[in-house]
Amino acid sequence: MTDTPLTPDVTVVVIAYNDARRLPRAVHSVLRQTLNNLEVVIADDCSTDDTPEVAAGLAADDPRVRVIRLPENSGGCSAPRNAGIDAARAPYLMFLDSDDELPRHACKSLLLTAETTGADFVTGEVTRVQEETGATALWYPELFDSDVRVVDGIGEAPEYFTDHLSTNKLYRAAFIARHRLRFPAGMHYEDQLFTAKAFTLADRFAVVPWPVYTWYLAHDPGQLSISSSRHKMANVRDRVHAAELIDTFLTESGNIALRPAKDAKFLRHDLRLYLGDLPFRDDAWIREFTGVVGPYLENGITEEARTGLPREQRVCQYLLTAGRAEDARTAARALGRPLLAPRAVVRDGDRTYWGDHLPDDPAALAELDITEWRMADQPFTSRPIRHELTRVTTDGPRLRLGLRTYDPARLLADPDGITAALWLAAAGEPLRVPFGYVPAGPDRYEAELEVDLRKVPLAAKGFKGRRHPVIALERLGLRRTDTLLAPTDLPARRTRLAGHAITVAPEERGAGRLELTWSRSGLLAGAEAVAPRLGPVRAKTARLGRRLSGPRLKALTYQELKRLPRDRDLVIFEALEGRGYADSPRYIYEELVRRGLPLNAVWAYAGDPAGFPPGVPLVRRGSWEYVRTLARARYWVDSHGFPTAYGKPRGTRYLQTWHGQAFKHMGFDIPDLRFGTPDRQQQHRDAVARWDLLIAPSEEFERTFVRANGYTGELLRCGLPRNDVLVRWREVEARDRAQAARVRLQIPDGHKVLLYAPTFRDGARGSGDSIRVDLQRLATGIGRDWTVVVRPHYYERFEVPREVAPVVRDGRGFPDINDLLLASDALLTDYSSLMFDYANLGRPILLFADDYEHYRNSTRGTYYDLPEIAPGPVLTETGEVVEAITDLDRVQKEHADRYAAFQQRFTTYETGGASWAVVERFFEGML
């Protein structure tokens, strides 16, 4: 234990009320900070439980902790926070709630940023944690998606009004004192006024992109936070009151010009939260809610903020204020869900309106006008539709459902070639229940389904958890799976089958999907109930179970299996870590089939095997059969890397095709590996040492990838087999594939195709951060002549926004990206190796690199300076992309020499005969 310095660097005010259980976690998260010179002020709001004793114990254990206790409970967060401000001794100040935590480096990183930038306060990202599931999400990640940013006043970046928390910030105490900042008493959502004032009064604030606060969302109804208690009308009144106080402050402080930005935040965040809850509220609650928020929406919101809302929210707000409660509930289910259609629309001339009737008021018509969605012009995969249950009954393990599908976009108007099925998964592959529709009115269809729950695949130990059936529609090789909505007042149904009890009920959140909750019963439940009491025995049993079924036992078994003789005719193919029938392994396989070689070829798959051609032998990646196949196969062919746990057997030959040229650093050029542990480095060397033959598409590939991975084996300098079809794009097969892709994507006649294919960002997989082009602006600028196909990296998430769906297509339904390359007329990418492949087509390449400096200086780094090697323009704004596309001939001419140099440098080995050359060399003993 160290002596407390006279003046700490940071004071963290931890407020608590009747939270003895969680308070130590919060305080210890501060005491464990890498910044040691700090103090904790626990502000106890006159707790009546053991909180005072717990707080006193924490103070006794560490002299950096002080406790202040309010003489009476204030009923909110303002008074204890204000008391903490008065008690703080440090030049910098932070706030922490007793049910949350600070990440270990939060204080030091924020303090260093404040001292470096001179900012009045520094704000950072928040990690939200669902305590029930452990699932995490970031708080408005788009506000924290770049390097450290310094903002000279909120007028420069008014979007930060959305960052209304007080707890993810470090403030200069002098700034708080100078402006006499205090939290308002007697109300909740005190953060909002305090933070709005701080943003408005700050001459400068800084933004850091890393998490500085961990916000726990309790699943216990008895511990719901204020922000999670939206069902209480007092909660609604306090939010509106906070907004009104901010309006008054902005007006009185001469900052009325900031009102539209503040109003947009209120509509898009505060009000939007309540609108999302409408499907679960009764008419009486909705009437009272409308009475509270209606006057403020009518008189307190600027027109600029109102008209800037997404159309779906404008529709919902109108229905709410018009007293159409049931319609408002129906519309609310579609908020943020662009594939969920209205139940009905009215078409009047060239306009389309939400609902089954039109109001007489022209202003109301303007709010219900959804013509901009162009629903009937959207393709199969993004045309909105709505599936609702009308009836649920149980007959033992059989579930009988009445389904009504609303189809105002007329997706099912021409049902030829469309198949429909209900999918229900638990612990394995989904059960598929095909069904047929019967017409039930204009743009409406119905169906009867019977689901036998005994047929849902389960693991040997059964299943416990929640699952949501979906409706799967397929057409021309494309599939879409859509939400199945349940009436929110649907009575719960319970049924039993061997080892399980199943509850069928509407989901109590989100859109209100049909939800099946599985719990173990009988012997399975007994084992589950006894297990926690077994203590060490249970832990040993669990470890034994993992050994008997997990990767370790499979790896040990593999060591024995690989001692057996090779099956000289067996070949295992794997592409994209099992994600599909694609990349170079596909074209090598097809060359083997074309030649009719006497080989037994098996493909490994992960996830859904539906994308593989019929008749192709499959084995699930990671399964016991996969282990056996790897051990016995004479040939391995792969584009990424077979699992490192499986050393190559003697007598097996391994062909590594890799999946493209290297733009970003690879192998030992990546700092994480170059400076990694010896064990990790050796594991990588062992993985590379398994390769017997590596395909090289260019000399540059040898200079970068081959060197960086320390590969010293044989190189086959023939180009990538996957690029053969691109080199030979004028041939009939390639043209047919291009046309088939255009048909599947429903590209309008006469339209050109822009393929937008960005790569993922390290450290932000699945965040959506790689989709950096403004799709709305792009669609508006080029949509008359072009269709945009977005193909994000398979690590990334993406959903076509409703407003751009008539122009934008989702290209993820194609396992082999070559179909999209062939169908496109130009490529828009960033740092993806796809640019090297696309150059074989000779078609225009545009580079969108608005985050280039951050990307090239990130953890991984790049081999090339993009502007130096780029075969086309390097663009940083969507407007520049629009300008380039609308004058593409000029762009091509201006960059013709650079394009030719790019081809000469990166495609020199590409001749269109790589598949033939690989088979000749690698399978020479079979020829």
C-alpha positions, 0 to 999 in steps of 0.5 A: 500500500502506498501513501496518497500523494498530496494532490491526485492527478484524477478524481473519480466520483463513484455514486452509489445507492443501495448497491453494496453488491456491485460497488466493490467491482466499480471501485476496484476498477478504478484502483487497478488503473494504470494511472496510480496517482488518483483518488476515488470519492464514493458519494453515497446517496444515503443508502439503507442497505450495507453500502455504507459499511462496504464503502467504509471497508474500501476506504480502510483498505486503500487511502486513495478512497474517500467516502462522503454520505448525503444526509438524505436520499436525493432520488437521483444521480445529480446530488451525489455527483454534485457532492463529488464535484465539491469534494474532488481535489484533482485537476481532472474529474471523472464520474462512475456509476456503482454498477459499471466499471472503468477499463484498466487504461481509461484514466491514463489514456484520457489524461494524456490526451487532455494534457496533449491537446489542451482540451476542456474535456476528453470523451471516449467510447463506451462498451455496453455489456448485456449481463444476461448473455455477456454480449457487448456493443459499442455506444454510437461507434460512428462517433469514435471511429477514427484517430484522436480528434480535436474539435474546436467547439461543438459547432464544428461537429454538432453530431456529438450532442448524441454523446450525452453521457457524462461518464465517458469523459474526463473533465478539467476541474477548472472548466467545470468550476469556471462555468459552474457546471452542476447536474440539475436536481429533482430529475432523471436524465441529468446527464443530458443537460450537463453534457449539452452545456459542457459541449456548448461551453467548451472551446475545445474537446477531444475524442478518443476512439478506444473504450473508456467506460464499461456500461452494464445492462442488468437483466434483473427487472429489480435492478433496471437502470433509469435508462432501461425503465422506459415503461414508466411515464415519469421516465418519459416526462424527465426526458422531455423536460431535459430536452426543454431545459437544453432548449432554454439554455441554448437560447439564453446562451446565444447558441440557438443555431445549435437547436437543429442538431440537438433536436435531431439527437432528441428525435433519433435517440430519445424519442426513437427508443420509445417508438421502438417499444410501441409494439409492446405498449397498450392503447392507454399507455400510448395515449398518455405517452402521446399526451406527454411528447405530442406538444413538444413534437408539435412546438419544440422541434425545428423543421430542419430536424423533423424533415431530416429524419428517416421516412420510416420514423416520420411515418411512425411519429405521424401515426402516433400523434394522429391517435392511430395506436394500432397503426403506430405499433405496426409501423414501429416494428419496421423501424431500423428493419428495411426488409419489413414491409407495411401491411398495406400501401395505397398507390395514387398515380405515381405516389405510394403511401403507407397504410390502407387509406389516405387522410384528407390533410395534405400535411399528413399525406406528406408524412405518409408518402413512401414513394422514395422507397421504390419498393417494387423496384427493389431486387429479390433479396431486398424487397420488403415483405412482412410475415405475421402469425395469425394462430399458434396451437400445440398438439404435443410436440407438433406446432401448428401455425397460421401464417399471413404474409403481407406483400405490398411490394409484390414480391410473390405476385409472380411466384414461379420459381419461388420456394418457401419454407420455415426454418427452425434451428436449435443446436445444429442445422435448421429444420426446414418445413416447406409450404405453399401460399394461397391468396388471401386478398390484395397483396396478401397470402396465407399458409398453414404449417405444422412443425414437428419439434421432435425433428429439430436437430439437437446435440446429445446433451440437448439444448437450452436457449432461445431461437426464432424461426424465419421464413426462407424464400428462394429464387434463381439461386438467391435466398432470403430469410425474414423475420416471423412476427408474432402478435405481442399479446399471443398467449404463451404455449408450452409443450414437452418432448423427450428431455425438454420443455419448450415455451412458444411465445412472442419475443418481449423486445425488438420487433416481437418475433416468434420465440421458442425457449428451450429448457432441459427437463427430465434426466437432462434437467437433473444433470444440469441441476446437480452439476453446480453442486458437484464443485471440483467434480463438475469441473473435472467432468466438464474438462473430460467432456471437452477432451472427449469431444473437443479439438485436443482429442481430435488432434491426438486422434489425428496423430494416430490416423496419419500413421496409416497409409495414404488413400492415394486417390483422396483430395481434400479441397478447402476455400475461404476457411470452408466458407464456400465453393470459390477461389482458386481451389474451385477452378483446380477442382473443375479442371480435375473434373474436366480431365476425368482424373481418377481422384476422389475429391472432397470439399470442406465446408463451414456453415451452410453447405447450400452454395456448393454444387449438387453432387459435390462430396462434402465434409463439415470443417472441424468434424471427426470426418474432417479429421479423418479426411485430412489424415488420409488424403494424399492431396491437400488444396487450400486457399487460406490454411488448414488448421495448424493443429494438423501437421501434414502426414508423410506422403501427403502433398499440400498445395497452397493457392493463397487468396491474392496479392499482398497490399497490407503486411503479411506474415512476419512483417506484421508487428504482432507476429514479428514481436510475438512469443517464440511459440506463436512464431514457431507455430506460424513457421510450422504452418508454412512448412507444410506447404509443398507448392505455392502459387505465385501471381507475380514477382511482387508476390514473391518479394512481399508475401513469400519473403514475409512468410519465410517460405522456401519451397517450390513456387509455381509461377503461373498466376492464380487459377481463380483469375483464369476466367477473368483473363478469358472474360470474352469467352462464352462461359465468362459472358454467360456467368456475367449475364446470369449474375445480372439476372440474379441481381435484377440489374435493370436493362441498360444499367451498368454495374459498379462493384463496391468491394472494400476490405475489413479493418483490423480491430473492427471486424463485424463493425460495418466500418469498412462501408465508408462511401455514403451510399445514399449520395452515391445512389442519388448521383449515379442511380439513373444509369448505374446499379451499385453492388456492395460486396463487403469482406466476409468478416464484415456485416452489412445491410442495404439501407431501405432508401437506397435499395432500388439502386444498391444490391447486396452481393454477399449471396455469391460464394464466388466473387468472380461472378460479380467481377464479371458482371461489373463494369467498374470496381470501387474498392479501397485496400483490397487485394481484389484490385489486383485480380480486377486488373485482369479485366482491364476495366476501370478501378476507383480507390476510395481511401478516406481513412488511408493515413490511419490504415497505412499507419495502423498495426499492420501497415502496407507494402505500397503507397496507394497513390503511388501504385494506384491504377485509378483515382484515389478518392476521399469523398463520395462526391468525388466518386460520383464525379468520376463515375459520371465521367468514366471515359475521361478518368480511364484516359487520364489513368491509362498509363498508370493502369498499364504499369499496374498490370505490368507489375502485378499480373505478369504471370496471369495468362489464363492457363493457371488451372491447367498448369497447376494440375499438370504440376501438382497432380503429375503422378495421376496424369 
